[in-house]
């Protein structure tokens, strides 16, 4: 785990009105097989993500439930990974994905039109829905990305964006042992307050905010009891992850 004074970083967001705290990446971690196939989670458990489609979908039920109730249109999943979200959508949707990993892109092409690269090299426009699930914390320039999203999203379109809250209860209790600091590619750290400001200042109206936990596979007795232990890596906990549902009105 990286040793970071998380409390001071978050305080700086309130003092200077910034949207996110920037920290340098650690090591040479990338986004190929080691990120989308076999990986080591914060608890030291080796996992094969190719076998975790159902587990992944159970963790984003707030997004899939919203899309199930939304009229199908043209959808873009930024950082679509292995394509699990796209795989749940009916063929009534026109499905696109952007993914930097060649490995993950090859897998995701089974479920949609995938652009292997970054958003700034993607040329499609006119989207009804854009999803960016746990991507923005990996970006060096979230501002530029949100401006591009506004450009390619239709008026009246929906943006769904999920990211860790690095000022959550678990983050405050565990500091540099907050489990979502485990990923060395997490370099742009938002709080709930700063994400609200970030979206509103970029012209999005926030419709709803969800903090998925109780409906996910991580809501267990074991994880709840871990909160009583102030040492070690933080367990998954309510509020550690936030999902914003926003609308572009103009």
Secondary structure, DSSP 8 states (H G I E B T S, - for coil): -----HHHHHHHHHHH--S-EE----TT--SSHHHHSEEE-TTS-EEEGGG-HHHHHHTTHHHHHHHHTS---EEEEET-TTSHHHHHS-TTSEEEEEES-HHHHHHHTTTSEEEES-GGG-----EEEEEEES-GGG-S-HHHHHHHHHHHEEEEEEEEEEEE-TTSHHHHHHGGG-GGG-STT--EE--HHHHHHHHHHTT-EEEEEE---TTSTT--HHHHHHTT--SSS----TTSEEEEEEE---
